[in-house]
Structure formats: structure tokens, C-alpha cells
Amino acid sequence: MSRPSVRFELCDYDWVAERDCVGFVGTTDLGQVEFLITADALAELLNPELDGVDPETALETFVEYETDIHRIALREFVKRLGGEPPILLTSADLDS
């Protein structure tokens, strides 16, 4: 079985206040790739009726859905052919 193009470590994330996102890193054979997932996308994962979440709730939601977020990030990395980091994940990427 082949290895995924991006691998993630659980619990490796932080709040990026200036971008209103949670940042996390994936590792490829060529090095590390930065990812960001918006607070709005995290709010949608938590409850589609929410308009947004505060940083603490965003981090808690990231932990709760981390495996799913990593799967989405891998899919988007492949779909975007890598792209220019950081790779920004938004609400639109959740449905793809």
C-alpha cells in the first residue's frame, strides 16, 4: 500500500489570530506544508447554524474533528496539486 502524499501528527496545531484560523502542518517527502482552517469552517463542522466561533471553541472543535480535517486537508492538497502554502481550508472545502 502506498503512503499518503501528506502525513499529519495528531495534536500539532495552534491558533493563528491574524488569520482567524487554526494552523497545522503536514509532512511530505519534500518537507513540511502549512495548512490553515478558518474559524468559519470549524463553526460549520460543529454546527452549520453557527455564524462563527471564538478561538477557544475553534481549537476544541479542531481537536474533536482533527482526523476529518486531516482527511480534508489531504484531499485538498492533492486536488490543488500542492499549491502555495499555507493551504487555506474554508467552509467550501468541507462539502467537496
N, CA, C and O atoms as CSV, one atom per row, in Angstrom:
chain,resi,resn,atom,element,x,y,z
A,1,MET,N,N,0.840,-1.179,0.000
A,1,MET,CA,C,0.000,0.000,0.000
A,1,MET,C,C,0.888,1.246,0.000
A,1,MET,O,O,1.875,1.293,0.733
A,2,SER,N,N,0.556,2.245,-0.802
A,2,SER,CA,C,1.365,3.454,-0.887
A,2,SER,C,C,1.068,4.404,0.267
A,2,SER,O,O,-0.013,4.393,0.855
A,3,ARG,N,N,2.065,5.223,0.567
A,3,ARG,CA,C,1.901,6.217,1.629
A,3,ARG,C,C,1.118,7.404,1.103
A,3,ARG,O,O,1.197,7.725,-0.083
A,4,PRO,N,N,0.354,8.066,1.985
A,4,PRO,CA,C,-0.321,9.292,1.555
A,4,PRO,C,C,0.708,10.368,1.212
A,4,PRO,O,O,1.818,10.364,1.744
A,5,SER,N,N,0.336,11.285,0.325
A,5,SER,CA,C,1.264,12.337,-0.086
A,5,SER,C,C,1.551,13.321,1.051
A,5,SER,O,O,2.597,13.970,1.061
A,6,VAL,N,N,0.633,13.431,2.000
A,6,VAL,CA,C,0.824,14.290,3.174
A,6,VAL,C,C,0.464,13.474,4.403
A,6,VAL,O,O,-0.566,12.802,4.439
A,7,ARG,N,N,1.315,13.541,5.397
A,7,ARG,CA,C,1.071,12.852,6.665
A,7,ARG,C,C,0.956,13.883,7.768
A,7,ARG,O,O,1.629,14.913,7.746
A,8,PHE,N,N,0.096,13.597,8.734
A,8,PHE,CA,C,-0.168,14.542,9.821
A,8,PHE,C,C,0.085,13.880,11.166
A,8,PHE,O,O,-0.099,12.673,11.325
A,9,GLU,N,N,0.504,14.681,12.123
A,9,GLU,CA,C,0.641,14.250,13.510
A,9,GLU,C,C,-0.554,14.814,14.275
A,9,GLU,O,O,-0.892,15.988,14.126
A,10,LEU,N,N,-1.186,13.988,15.082
A,10,LEU,CA,C,-2.288,14.475,15.904
A,10,LEU,C,C,-1.754,15.468,16.937
A,10,LEU,O,O,-0.607,15.368,17.373
A,11,CYS,N,N,-2.579,16.403,17.312
A,11,CYS,CA,C,-2.290,17.388,18.366
A,11,CYS,C,C,-1.173,18.360,17.984
A,11,CYS,O,O,-0.506,18.902,18.865
A,12,ASP,N,N,-0.964,18.585,16.712
A,12,ASP,CA,C,0.044,19.548,16.261
A,12,ASP,C,C,-0.684,20.694,15.562
A,12,ASP,O,O,-0.835,20.688,14.340
A,13,TYR,N,N,-1.134,21.677,16.345
A,13,TYR,CA,C,-1.943,22.767,15.818
A,13,TYR,C,C,-1.782,23.988,16.711
A,13,TYR,O,O,-1.304,23.876,17.840
A,14,ASP,N,N,-2.182,25.162,16.207
A,14,ASP,CA,C,-2.199,26.371,17.028
A,14,ASP,C,C,-3.149,27.392,16.421
A,14,ASP,O,O,-3.497,27.318,15.243
A,15,TRP,N,N,-3.556,28.337,17.240
A,15,TRP,CA,C,-4.450,29.402,16.807
A,15,TRP,C,C,-3.615,30.472,16.119
A,15,TRP,O,O,-2.580,30.887,16.641
A,16,VAL,N,N,-4.064,30.922,14.942
A,16,VAL,CA,C,-3.392,31.975,14.186
A,16,VAL,C,C,-4.334,33.181,14.194
A,16,VAL,O,O,-5.202,33.317,13.331
A,17,ALA,N,N,-4.142,34.047,15.183
A,17,ALA,CA,C,-5.077,35.152,15.427
A,17,ALA,C,C,-5.220,36.081,14.230
A,17,ALA,O,O,-6.332,36.493,13.901
A,18,GLU,N,N,-4.115,36.417,13.574
A,18,GLU,CA,C,-4.184,37.376,12.467
A,18,GLU,C,C,-4.938,36.839,11.257
A,18,GLU,O,O,-5.339,37.613,10.387
A,19,ARG,N,N,-5.136,35.530,11.191
A,19,ARG,CA,C,-5.884,34.927,10.084
A,19,ARG,C,C,-7.232,34.356,10.535
A,19,ARG,O,O,-8.008,33.888,9.702
A,20,ASP,N,N,-7.522,34.388,11.848
A,20,ASP,CA,C,-8.751,33.828,12.412
A,20,ASP,C,C,-8.902,32.366,11.981
A,20,ASP,O,O,-9.955,31.940,11.508
A,21,CYS,N,N,-7.808,31.614,12.163
A,21,CYS,CA,C,-7.723,30.233,11.705
A,21,CYS,C,C,-6.960,29.387,12.716
A,21,CYS,O,O,-6.282,29.900,13.606
A,22,VAL,N,N,-7.093,28.087,12.551
A,22,VAL,CA,C,-6.226,27.147,13.245
A,22,VAL,C,C,-5.197,26.677,12.224
A,22,VAL,O,O,-5.542,26.254,11.120
A,23,GLY,N,N,-3.938,26.759,12.612
A,23,GLY,CA,C,-2.857,26.327,11.741
A,23,GLY,C,C,-2.363,24.948,12.138
A,23,GLY,O,O,-2.311,24.614,13.322
A,24,PHE,N,N,-2.004,24.154,11.150
A,24,PHE,CA,C,-1.425,22.841,11.408
A,24,PHE,C,C,-0.490,22.502,10.258
A,24,PHE,O,O,-0.522,23.147,9.210
A,25,VAL,N,N,0.334,21.498,10.457
A,25,VAL,CA,C,1.388,21.184,9.493
A,25,VAL,C,C,1.251,19.743,9.033
A,25,VAL,O,O,0.937,18.846,9.817
A,26,GLY,N,N,1.491,19.543,7.760
A,26,GLY,CA,C,1.579,18.205,7.188
A,26,GLY,C,C,3.001,17.989,6.704
A,26,GLY,O,O,3.725,18.948,6.435
A,27,THR,N,N,3.391,16.753,6.595
A,27,THR,CA,C,4.739,16.418,6.130
A,27,THR,C,C,4.647,15.646,4.824
A,27,THR,O,O,3.904,14.671,4.712
A,28,THR,N,N,5.407,16.094,3.846
A,28,THR,CA,C,5.508,15.396,2.565
A,28,THR,C,C,6.932,14.867,2.438
A,28,THR,O,O,7.772,15.120,3.302
A,29,ASP,N,N,7.198,14.144,1.377
A,29,ASP,CA,C,8.556,13.667,1.124
A,29,ASP,C,C,9.511,14.823,0.853
A,29,ASP,O,O,10.726,14.664,0.973
A,30,LEU,N,N,8.975,15.981,0.490
A,30,LEU,CA,C,9.796,17.155,0.191
A,30,LEU,C,C,9.868,18.143,1.351
A,30,LEU,O,O,10.511,19.186,1.232
A,31,GLY,N,N,9.224,17.835,2.458
A,31,GLY,CA,C,9.260,18.722,3.619
A,31,GLY,C,C,7.883,19.016,4.175
A,31,GLY,O,O,6.901,18.347,3.853
A,32,GLN,N,N,7.836,20.035,5.021
A,32,GLN,CA,C,6.585,20.385,5.691
A,32,GLN,C,C,5.750,21.342,4.850
A,32,GLN,O,O,6.278,22.164,4.102
A,33,VAL,N,N,4.424,21.213,4.994
A,33,VAL,CA,C,3.460,22.076,4.328
A,33,VAL,C,C,2.522,22.629,5.388
A,33,VAL,O,O,1.976,21.881,6.199
A,34,GLU,N,N,2.339,23.947,5.377
A,34,GLU,CA,C,1.441,24.589,6.326
A,34,GLU,C,C,0.012,24.593,5.788
A,34,GLU,O,O,-0.226,24.795,4.597
A,35,PHE,N,N,-0.934,24.362,6.707
A,35,PHE,CA,C,-2.361,24.415,6.405
A,35,PHE,C,C,-3.029,25.349,7.400
A,35,PHE,O,O,-2.570,25.487,8.534
A,36,LEU,N,N,-4.101,25.983,6.981
A,36,LEU,CA,C,-4.953,26.779,7.850
A,36,LEU,C,C,-6.391,26.346,7.604
A,36,LEU,O,O,-6.787,26.105,6.464
A,37,ILE,N,N,-7.172,26.249,8.678
A,37,ILE,CA,C,-8.616,26.034,8.531
A,37,ILE,C,C,-9.299,27.187,9.245
A,37,ILE,O,O,-8.995,27.484,10.400
A,38,THR,N,N,-10.215,27.825,8.555
A,38,THR,CA,C,-10.856,29.023,9.088
A,38,THR,C,C,-11.782,28.700,10.264
A,38,THR,O,O,-12.307,27.594,10.389
A,39,ALA,N,N,-11.959,29.706,11.114
A,39,ALA,CA,C,-12.887,29.562,12.234
A,39,ALA,C,C,-14.301,29.324,11.712
A,39,ALA,O,O,-15.075,28.597,12.336
A,40,ASP,N,N,-14.644,29.925,10.578
A,40,ASP,CA,C,-15.974,29.709,9.992
A,40,ASP,C,C,-16.170,28.250,9.584
A,40,ASP,O,O,-17.245,27.686,9.783
A,41,ALA,N,N,-15.136,27.643,9.015
A,41,ALA,CA,C,-15.227,26.232,8.630
A,41,ALA,C,C,-15.360,25.354,9.874
A,41,ALA,O,O,-16.117,24.383,9.874
A,42,LEU,N,N,-14.628,25.694,10.925
A,42,LEU,CA,C,-14.732,24.930,12.169
A,42,LEU,C,C,-16.119,25.083,12.778
A,42,LEU,O,O,-16.676,24.122,13.309
A,43,ALA,N,N,-16.680,26.296,12.701
A,43,ALA,CA,C,-18.038,26.516,13.201
A,43,ALA,C,C,-19.023,25.646,12.434
A,43,ALA,O,O,-19.936,25.072,13.027
A,44,GLU,N,N,-18.848,25.546,11.128
A,44,GLU,CA,C,-19.748,24.724,10.313
A,44,GLU,C,C,-19.633,23.246,10.680
A,44,GLU,O,O,-20.636,22.533,10.704
A,45,LEU,N,N,-18.417,22.786,10.966
A,45,LEU,CA,C,-18.254,21.395,11.407
A,45,LEU,C,C,-18.998,21.149,12.712
A,45,LEU,O,O,-19.629,20.109,12.901
A,46,LEU,N,N,-18.910,22.123,13.603
A,46,LEU,CA,C,-19.538,21.996,14.913
A,46,LEU,C,C,-21.058,22.056,14.813
A,46,LEU,O,O,-21.761,21.220,15.379
A,47,ASN,N,N,-21.554,23.051,14.087
A,47,ASN,CA,C,-22.993,23.250,13.940
A,47,ASN,C,C,-23.218,24.192,12.758
A,47,ASN,O,O,-22.869,25.369,12.847
A,48,PRO,N,N,-23.786,23.711,11.661
A,48,PRO,CA,C,-23.976,24.550,10.476
A,48,PRO,C,C,-24.791,25.821,10.727
A,48,PRO,O,O,-24.768,26.735,9.902
A,49,GLU,N,N,-25.505,25.896,11.842
A,49,GLU,CA,C,-26.306,27.078,12.158
A,49,GLU,C,C,-25.481,28.202,12.787
A,49,GLU,O,O,-25.948,29.339,12.863
A,50,LEU,N,N,-24.269,27.902,13.236
A,50,LEU,CA,C,-23.425,28.913,13.885
A,50,LEU,C,C,-22.850,29.882,12.865
A,50,LEU,O,O,-22.524,29.502,11.740
A,51,ASP,N,N,-22.730,31.143,13.276
A,51,ASP,CA,C,-22.120,32.161,12.411
A,51,ASP,C,C,-20.605,32.217,12.592
A,51,ASP,O,O,-19.899,32.723,11.720
A,52,GLY,N,N,-20.104,31.712,13.695
A,52,GLY,CA,C,-18.676,31.754,13.973
A,52,GLY,C,C,-18.401,31.186,15.348
A,52,GLY,O,O,-19.323,30.856,16.093
A,53,VAL,N,N,-17.124,31.075,15.679
A,53,VAL,CA,C,-16.721,30.571,16.984
A,53,VAL,C,C,-15.547,31.397,17.498
A,53,VAL,O,O,-14.808,31.998,16.719
A,54,ASP,N,N,-15.390,31.419,18.800
A,54,ASP,CA,C,-14.256,32.101,19.408
A,54,ASP,C,C,-13.030,31.188,19.309
A,54,ASP,O,O,-13.167,30.001,19.013
A,55,PRO,N,N,-11.838,31.732,19.554
A,55,PRO,CA,C,-10.619,30.922,19.411
A,55,PRO,C,C,-10.602,29.649,20.258
A,55,PRO,O,O,-10.153,28.602,19.790
A,56,GLU,N,N,-11.081,29.729,21.486
A,56,GLU,CA,C,-11.086,28.543,22.348
A,56,GLU,C,C,-11.983,27.439,21.771
A,56,GLU,O,O,-11.599,26.269,21.735
A,57,THR,N,N,-13.161,27.823,21.328
A,57,THR,CA,C,-14.083,26.849,20.728
A,57,THR,C,C,-13.522,26.317,19.417
A,57,THR,O,O,-13.691,25.138,19.104
A,58,ALA,N,N,-12.851,27.181,18.639
A,58,ALA,CA,C,-12.234,26.736,17.384
A,58,ALA,C,C,-11.197,25.647,17.652
A,58,ALA,O,O,-11.157,24.637,16.949
A,59,LEU,N,N,-10.364,25.852,18.665
A,59,LEU,CA,C,-9.346,24.852,18.996
A,59,LEU,C,C,-9.979,23.554,19.491
A,59,LEU,O,O,-9.534,22.465,19.128
A,60,GLU,N,N,-11.015,23.669,20.318
A,60,GLU,CA,C,-11.713,22.472,20.802
A,60,GLU,C,C,-12.346,21.711,19.640
A,60,GLU,O,O,-12.315,20.481,19.600
A,61,THR,N,N,-12.919,22.453,18.697
A,61,THR,CA,C,-13.546,21.830,17.535
A,61,THR,C,C,-12.496,21.168,16.652
A,61,THR,O,O,-12.725,20.082,16.119
A,62,PHE,N,N,-11.348,21.817,16.497
A,62,PHE,CA,C,-10.273,21.212,15.723
A,62,PHE,C,C,-9.889,19.861,16.317
A,62,PHE,O,O,-9.735,18.881,15.588
A,63,VAL,N,N,-9.738,19.808,17.626
A,63,VAL,CA,C,-9.362,18.547,18.284
A,63,VAL,C,C,-10.437,17.487,18.055
A,63,VAL,O,O,-10.130,16.332,17.759
A,64,GLU,N,N,-11.691,17.888,18.195
A,64,GLU,CA,C,-12.798,16.940,18.038
A,64,GLU,C,C,-12.865,16.362,16.620
A,64,GLU,O,O,-13.179,15.185,16.442
A,65,TYR,N,N,-12.575,17.180,15.630
A,65,TYR,CA,C,-12.696,16.766,14.225
A,65,TYR,C,C,-11.336,16.625,13.532
A,65,TYR,O,O,-11.267,16.630,12.303
A,66,GLU,N,N,-10.274,16.503,14.298
A,66,GLU,CA,C,-8.935,16.526,13.724
A,66,GLU,C,C,-8.723,15.475,12.637
A,66,GLU,O,O,-8.143,15.782,11.595
A,67,THR,N,N,-9.172,14.267,12.853
A,67,THR,CA,C,-9.000,13.209,11.850
A,67,THR,C,C,-9.723,13.575,10.553
A,67,THR,O,O,-9.176,13.386,9.466
A,68,ASP,N,N,-10.939,14.091,10.658
A,68,ASP,CA,C,-11.689,14.511,9.467
A,68,ASP,C,C,-11.000,15.687,8.774
A,68,ASP,O,O,-10.942,15.737,7.545
A,69,ILE,N,N,-10.480,16.630,9.558
A,69,ILE,CA,C,-9.797,17.799,8.997
A,69,ILE,C,C,-8.543,17.355,8.248
A,69,ILE,O,O,-8.243,17.879,7.174
A,70,HIS,N,N,-7.815,16.399,8.804
A,70,HIS,CA,C,-6.628,15.889,8.120
A,70,HIS,C,C,-7.008,15.215,6.801
A,70,HIS,O,O,-6.298,15.357,5.805
A,71,ARG,N,N,-8.112,14.490,6.790
A,71,ARG,CA,C,-8.581,13.846,5.558
A,71,ARG,C,C,-8.943,14.905,4.505
A,71,ARG,O,O,-8.602,14.760,3.331
A,72,ILE,N,N,-9.630,15.964,4.933
A,72,ILE,CA,C,-9.997,17.056,4.024
A,72,ILE,C,C,-8.741,17.752,3.516
A,72,ILE,O,O,-8.643,18.069,2.331
A,73,ALA,N,N,-7.786,17.989,4.401
A,73,ALA,CA,C,-6.535,18.658,4.016
A,73,ALA,C,C,-5.774,17.830,2.993
A,73,ALA,O,O,-5.248,18.377,2.023
A,74,LEU,N,N,-5.707,16.529,3.195
A,74,LEU,CA,C,-5.036,15.645,2.237
A,74,LEU,C,C,-5.727,15.719,0.884
A,74,LEU,O,O,-5.070,15.850,-0.149
A,75,ARG,N,N,-7.053,15.634,0.892
A,75,ARG,CA,C,-7.816,15.701,-0.365
A,75,ARG,C,C,-7.563,17.030,-1.079
A,75,ARG,O,O,-7.344,17.051,-2.291
A,76,GLU,N,N,-7.593,18.134,-0.336
A,76,GLU,CA,C,-7.395,19.447,-0.949
A,76,GLU,C,C,-5.954,19.623,-1.435
A,76,GLU,O,O,-5.733,20.262,-2.464
A,77,PHE,N,N,-4.988,19.081,-0.728
A,77,PHE,CA,C,-3.594,19.148,-1.159
A,77,PHE,C,C,-3.429,18.457,-2.508
A,77,PHE,O,O,-2.784,18.989,-3.412
A,78,VAL,N,N,-4.009,17.282,-2.638
A,78,VAL,CA,C,-3.923,16.529,-3.895
A,78,VAL,C,C,-4.686,17.265,-4.997
A,78,VAL,O,O,-4.194,17.398,-6.117
A,79,LYS,N,N,-5.887,17.742,-4.673
A,79,LYS,CA,C,-6.723,18.436,-5.657
A,79,LYS,C,C,-6.056,19.715,-6.159
A,79,LYS,O,O,-6.176,20.061,-7.334
A,80,ARG,N,N,-5.362,20.404,-5.280
A,80,ARG,CA,C,-4.716,21.675,-5.650
A,80,ARG,C,C,-3.284,21.467,-6.147
A,80,ARG,O,O,-2.562,22.432,-6.401
A,81,LEU,N,N,-2.881,20.207,-6.283
A,81,LEU,CA,C,-1.526,19.875,-6.726
A,81,LEU,C,C,-0.479,20.559,-5.852
A,81,LEU,O,O,0.495,21.131,-6.341
A,82,GLY,N,N,-0.709,20.481,-4.566
A,82,GLY,CA,C,0.205,21.101,-3.608
A,82,GLY,C,C,-0.180,22.539,-3.348
A,82,GLY,O,O,-0.596,22.871,-2.238
A,83,GLY,N,N,-0.056,23.377,-4.313
A,83,GLY,CA,C,-0.419,24.774,-4.144
A,83,GLY,C,C,0.601,25.528,-3.311
A,83,GLY,O,O,1.556,24.944,-2.799
A,84,GLU,N,N,0.396,26.800,-3.184
A,84,GLU,CA,C,1.289,27.664,-2.428
A,84,GLU,C,C,0.871,27.671,-0.967
A,84,GLU,O,O,-0.247,28.079,-0.652
A,85,PRO,N,N,1.749,27.225,-0.063
A,85,PRO,CA,C,1.392,27.206,1.357
A,85,PRO,C,C,1.302,28.630,1.918
A,85,PRO,O,O,1.954,29.521,1.373
A,86,PRO,N,N,0.551,28.880,2.945
A,86,PRO,CA,C,-0.271,27.862,3.592
A,86,PRO,C,C,-1.519,27.566,2.771
A,86,PRO,O,O,-2.074,28.447,2.116
A,87,ILE,N,N,-1.939,26.332,2.818
A,87,ILE,CA,C,-3.142,25.914,2.119
A,87,ILE,C,C,-4.326,26.224,3.026
A,87,ILE,O,O,-4.442,25.682,4.124
A,88,LEU,N,N,-5.199,27.102,2.552
A,88,LEU,CA,C,-6.335,27.572,3.334
A,88,LEU,C,C,-7.552,26.699,3.086
A,88,LEU,O,O,-7.996,26.546,1.948
A,89,LEU,N,N,-8.089,26.127,4.155
A,89,LEU,CA,C,-9.312,25.324,4.084
A,89,LEU,C,C,-10.465,26.173,4.602
A,89,LEU,O,O,-10.401,26.733,5.696
A,90,THR,N,N,-11.523,26.260,3.796
A,90,THR,CA,C,-12.696,27.056,4.165
A,90,THR,C,C,-13.935,26.163,4.209
A,90,THR,O,O,-13.860,24.956,3.974
A,91,SER,N,N,-15.058,26.774,4.511
A,91,SER,CA,C,-16.326,26.028,4.552
A,91,SER,C,C,-16.606,25.338,3.215
A,91,SER,O,O,-17.159,24.238,3.194
A,92,ALA,N,N,-16.238,25.961,2.121
A,92,ALA,CA,C,-16.473,25.386,0.792
A,92,ALA,C,C,-15.736,24.054,0.613
A,92,ALA,O,O,-16.197,23.190,-0.133
A,93,ASP,N,N,-14.611,23.886,1.281
A,93,ASP,CA,C,-13.825,22.657,1.142
A,93,ASP,C,C,-14.411,21.507,1.943
A,93,ASP,O,O,-14.038,20.356,1.718
A,94,LEU,N,N,-15.300,21.782,2.855
A,94,LEU,CA,C,-15.882,20.725,3.691
A,94,LEU,C,C,-16.822,19.840,2.884
A,94,LEU,O,O,-16.934,18.646,3.162
A,95,ASP,N,N,-17.491,20.403,1.899
A,95,ASP,CA,C,-18.516,19.687,1.152
A,95,ASP,C,C,-17.973,18.910,-0.043
A,95,ASP,O,O,-18.638,18.007,-0.552
A,96,SER,N,N,-16.790,19.250,-0.484
A,96,SER,CA,C,-16.232,18.647,-1.700
A,96,SER,C,C,-16.019,17.169,-1.567
A,96,SER,O,O,-15.556,16.524,-2.508
